[in-house]
Amino acid sequence: MDDLELAPQRDDEPRWIKNIRWCAYCSVGVLLLNIVFASTLAGMAGKIEGQSADSLLSFSTAYSGSCSLVKSWGISLDLLINLLSTIALAASSYCMQVLVAPSREQVDQCHAQGKWLDIGIPGIRNLTIVGPFRVGLWLILLLTSTPFHLMYVTSDDQLLHLISDNRSYNSAVSRSIVLSQHDVNVYFIPRDIDPAQFPRLLTPRNEQCFAYGSFQLGLDEMSSFLANGSYETVRKDRCISMLTDQDTPILGTFFMRTSQLNSSMSGNRAFRKGAGSPGQNQTLTGDQPLGVWDFEFDTSYGALPWKTNSFDWDTCSQYATSETCNDARNLTSWLTTSLPESQGLIDSYTKSLGSNITVKPETLGYCQGWGSGSQLDFDDCLVIQQDPNCQLQYSPFIFVLVAVMVIIKIIVMILIVRNGLRSPSPLLTIGDAVASFLTLPDSNTLGICWMTKLDLKKKDYAWRDQAHLKGRLQGPSIWIRAAKLWRKLIVLALWIGCIIYVFYQLGIIAHKWCIGESDCSAIRSWWITGIDTSTMQRGPFQLWETYTQSSVIELALISNLPQLFLTFSYHFYNSVLTSILAEAEYSSYGTQRKGLRVSWPQDNTAQRSTYWLSVPLRYSVPLLLIYLVIGWAVSQSLSLVTSSEIRTDGILTSYSLKYSPLAIIISLALYFVMGASLLALGLCRRFKSKLPLTGACSVIISAACHPPDSLDDATKGVQWGETLLLPDGLEHEPGVGHCSFTSKETLLPSGDKDYR
């Protein structure tokens, strides 16, 4: 392990080495916080009773209780996790750019072969010359910084979905809803009875009538709540509002007190089950419970028991006379169609039969289901309300995986430092390259000071053979021309494609709301609901739902695709911005004399410390902060939510993909502002001088660094312009000038003059 320790820091250590050290320190901080998170969540999970320590691959519950608290935790953790992810992403990006930065020796070798390299940007071209060791480290950072498309691990009926290092935390902590937030059962009860006395109207078999719906309130529980007064009496208008406002989180049972039922009724006649929504007359449908009765009649074998829902005449005829079986069949038909309200009505009917048939009174009210009922009015309602129960779950496996990837990053950074101390200093920025070429000009690029990157890339154009040609300088161009065309096209395509796609999806969502709610004004609830809709009810905020884990893969893929898109867009956006700003800094030397901005400035010279690579803090800090917020908003836009409903036959687990319109709008707005800002910056601003655009090309930079006298120019204040003298190797030619970076006096180049 000693070989993997950071080498002792020296006072004369290059700044880029110090920056790598800081990247390693930040990564260590991310690792420690990851361990703190995992330990804290594990400690919370250990305090929850009944939670067994399953395999590392399964989710563990760290907290179970208030949905509002889980919601707050979820949003806060998402924001903090995105902050750590952004730090890890920025550190990796810096190290990757350092690894592909060429040394002066490598640049000279390429120039001698008629090739060029990229300087100041993370160019893929440079991978061919930096050596297999650096390429290997670069690939490792790429694999631990760019999200894996998706990884699935199945264990103990739990499905984990994750995105690698910089976004994997989004799956490391999840919110699981154990009970839906708007889930109510509605019953009608007589108005003329004390609520505490209502259970006395029922029979033991009525327990079955309260066994429907995802939220269960059995007869014993209901009796206890009513007897203890553990309910709220709510007036009619507010009761209707609570039932119809789906954005109000409610979980409980409503007892609507109506005068259309009375205390003289008993059994399944004493109540109704509410169905549907309140109509214009503010009434509800009260469904009639369908009863099942037990009865028996005497046979030669003794009393034979039957149920109305299972009576069979053929079987009956084997034990009783045809007359008895006919009477039993008629009784069954009468009971199921007439639905007698009392035992007295049943006894009167059985006495009219010729057979001795007895209907057991204790079975009155046994529910088989619910039949269509009539509209019932009500005066007020009794609400037994409970808080929804939600869980904050975490994946130990993903936390371990993130820790492993961060450790790999730290090891790579240590190796970069150790390798960098033994290797030639890389040319990280254009300022580094200018300083190097001023100190030791490259003869391969002498005489082509007028050449731009576009000239260099022309077909069949051998730049080493053009030293005898002359050329004219172009006027200052717009900033956007500084970036490579393919990078600009990718950023533009990502920007336009994202905006079109999001507007398309928002259109579908809005249409769904207008159709589903029959009122487009319901869209205002997008703002009322807020960012996190993962704990909201089924309905408009839910895109898909499945009850099988095999279909969750598709949902997980869809929910994580925006994060994958975001990471790619960051890399390309940062690349274009770096190219533009590096070129702007480079062009400013054509109008102002100043010290070079280099990675390792020498003491007591005009040299200045470089920015974070080529991006000034006034750009890099807002960029990271905006991507931090976008990353958080995107993580809230689509959520894969696990919901468990407690039912009489067990727990039904569903997996749903929910969206947050407000989070989508915030993401879109920020992404639009970023793209529009980059476009405006590139199209509206022009470079300050006629200094040829480099496009980060080493040849163009070198061609601009042939001063008449290169002694100590790199350490002094320099300016690019037409030199009064020619450098060694160029012969004087009337009417032809030469431009270069120099500490000597310069003239403003002319657009009507030839240069070489």
Buried (B, 14 or more C-beta within 10 A) or exposed (E): EEEEEBBEEEEEBBBBBBBBBEBBBBBBBBBEBBEEBBEEBBEBBEEBEEEEEBEBBBBBBBBBBBBEEBBEBBBEBBBBBBBBBBBBBBBBBBBBBBBBBBBBEBBBBBBEEEBBBBBBBBBEBBBEBBEEEBBEBBEBBEEBBBBBEBBEBBBEEBBBBBBBBBBBBBBBBBBBBBBBBBBBBBBBBBBEBEBEEBBEBBBEBBBBBBBBBBBBBEBEBBBEBBBEEEBBEBEBEEBBEBBEEBBEBBBBBBBBBBEBBBBEBBBBBBBBBBEEEBEEEEBBBBBBBBBBBBBBBBBEEEEBEBBBBEBEEEEBEEBBBEEBBBBBBBBBEBBBEEBBBBBEEBEEBBEEBEBEBBBBBEBBBBBBBBEEBEEBBBEBBBBBBEBBBBBBBBBBBBBBBBBEBBBBBBBBBBBBBBBBEEBEBBBBBBBBBBBBBBBEBBBBBBBBBBBBBBBBEEEEEEBEEBBEEBBEBBEBBBBBBBBBEEBBEBBBEBBEEBBEEBEEBBEEBBEEBBEEBEEEEBBEBBEEBBBBBBBBBBBBBBBEBBEEBEEBBEBBBBBBBBBBBBBBBBBBBBBBBBBBBBBBBBBBBBBEBBBBBBBBBEEEBBBEEBBBBBBEEEBBEEBBEBBBBBBBBBBBBBBBBBBBBEBEEEEEBBBBBBBBBBBBBBBBEBBBEBBEBBBEBBEEBBBBBBBBBBBBBBBBBBBBBBBBEBEEBBBBBBBBBBBEBBBEEBEEEEEBBBBBBBBBEBEEBEEEBBBB
